[in-house]
Amino acid sequence: MLRRAALGLLLALIFVPSAFADGDPASDYLQPPDVRVYMTVGATDQSLAKGLQRTAQQVTDAGLPIKVAVIGSKIDLGAVPQLWAKPQTYATFLGAELRFVYKDTLLVVMPQGFGITGPFSKGQAIAALQGIDPRKDVTPAGLTASADKALLALAAADGHKVGSSGGGGGGGLPWPFIAAGVMVVAGAGGGALILRGDRKTRKR
């Protein structure tokens, strides 16, 4: 009986689908309530994460609970590198992994664009992020700056005024990668904003 039970447990562990294996660093790092930011491993300047953490905490304290993952390369995706260049797909995946400990707004920033899940108004999110373009500077500092601006834009769209903590440099040109569409993701704790960045990347 014990041998059969042990064998069954071993087989279950071996054949668990990778999508539920919790193999991406951000899903582990963002679990503590006080951790609001996952910063790409490519960032050597620790002030980037600290500044963005302050902004995310200010936005949360103002009334919009939010976490953000800055994904600068495939390395940040761990066991799911196939989700690289698909910010909305990864946001949905990450939101599903965190759903037992976190059900509020989650923002993903990649060089290709943004992904978002959670209870935030999807129409407001689309409008708020249209003026921010992560592609202009895809360095860790540039992506952090885009994330910082996105956090402030989402807060403003939700009726909260928050001062920037200075998450880094970067610009905010109009962003053509946002699609005016919304989908509901089962089990992800809310809807998801559909981004054109995923589709344009697949054409390359």
N, C-alpha and C positions, 0 to 999 in steps of 0.2 A: 504493500500500500504506500509506504513512504517513498519507495523507489519510483513508483508511478506518479506520485504527486510531484516529486522533485523533477522528473522528466517532463511532466506537463508544464511546470513553471519555467524550465529552461527553454522549452520550445516556444512558449508564449513570449519570452523575452527576445528570442531570436527573430521571431516573425512579426513583431510589432511594426506597423508601418512607420516609415521615416517621418511622415507628416505629424505624427504624434510622439515622436521620440524626444522632443524638447532639445534638439541638437543645435539650436542657434543661440549664440551668446546673449543676445538682447533679451530673450525670453527668461533667462535666469537672472540677468542683471537688473531688470526692471521690476522684479517681484516685490522687494521691500517697499512699504508704503512711502517712505521718505526719499526713495530714489526716483527721480523724474526724468533722467536723461541717460541714454546709452550713447556713448561717443565712439565713433569709428576707431579701430585700432591704429589707423594711419595717423592719428592726431598725436603729435609729440608734445604739443603745448597744453599743459594741464589746465591753463586758464580758460581754454575754450569750453571744456566740460563744466567748469565751475560757473562761468558766466551764464551758460545756457541753463544750467540747473537753477540758478537764481531767477532767471526769467520764468521758467516753467513753474517754480514755486510761487512766484508773485502772481502768475496767472491763476494758479490753483487757489491761492489765498483770496484772490479777488472774486472767486465764485465759479471758475471753470476748471474743474479737475482735469489735468492733462499730463500725459507722458509723451516723450519724443525719442525716437531712435534715429540717429544719424548714421546712415549706412554708406560708407565710402568705397567699399570694394567687396568682392565675393568672400573674402576672409571673414567679414562680419556676419555672414550668413551660416557659417559652420556647416552643418550637415545638409543644408538646403541651398547650395550654390545655384541651383536651377532657377531660383527666384530672383537672381540678380537682374537688374534693369527692369524689374516689374514692381514698382513701388506700391501700387494698390493691391496686387496679389499678395505681396509680402505683408502689408499692413493687415489684411484679412487673416492671413496665417498667424501672425504674431498676436493679433487680438484674440484669436481662438485659443492660443496657448496660454494666454494670461487670464482667460475669462473667469477662472475660479478664484482669482485673487484680485482682479481688476476689471471693472466693467465700464469705466468712464472713457473719455476721449483719448485716442492714441494717434499720434502723428508720426509718419515715417518720411524721412528725407533721403532721397538718393540723387545722384547726378542727373537722372532722367526725369525727376519730378517728385511729387508728393503722393502719399497714400494716407487715408484717414479712416478710422472706424470708431464706433461708439455712438452715443446719443446726440452728438452735436447736429444741429440742423444742416442737412446736406446742401440745401439751396444757399444758405448763408456761407457755408464753407467754400463752395464753388466761387461765389462772388468775392470772398475775402482773399483767396489765394491767387486770383487772376493777375495781380500786379507783381508777383514775386517769381523770379526765374532762377532756379538752382543751377541751370546749365551755364550761366555766365561765369561762375567760378566754382569748379568742382574739387578744389583743394579742401582739406578739412576745415580750414578757416572760412572759406567761401560757403561751404555747406552749412557750417554752424551759423553764419550770418543769415543765410536763407531761413534756417530753422528758427532763429530768434525773431526775425521779421514775421514769419508765419504764425508763431505763437501770439505775438502782439496783435496781428491782424485778426486771428480767430477770437481773441479776447474782446477786441473792439466790436467785432460783428455780433458778439454775444452780449454786448452792452457793458463791458468792463474796460476801464481805462487803466492801462499799466505802463509804467515807464520802462524803457529798455535797459537791460543790465550791461549791454555792450558785448554781445556774443561773438563779434568778429566783423570783418569787412565783407563787402559784397554788394551787389546791386539788386534792383527790383524792376526790371523791364517787364512789359506785359508777357504773360506766360501762355503760349498757345497749346500747351499740353493738357489743359484741364478740359474734360468733356462735360457737357451739360447733361449728365445722366446720373441716375442713382440706382443701386441695386441693394437688395436686402440679403444679408449673409446669415444663414441659419447657424445658430450656436455661437456667433461671434460677438454677441452682446450688443447688436445694433447694426445699422446699415453701413454701407461703404461708399465712398466717393469714387466714381470710375474715372480714371485718368487716361488720357490719350498717350501718355508716355510709354505705357506697356505695349500698345499696338504699334507705335512708330518704331520701338526697339526691335520688335519681331521682324519688321521688314528689312532691317539692316543685315 
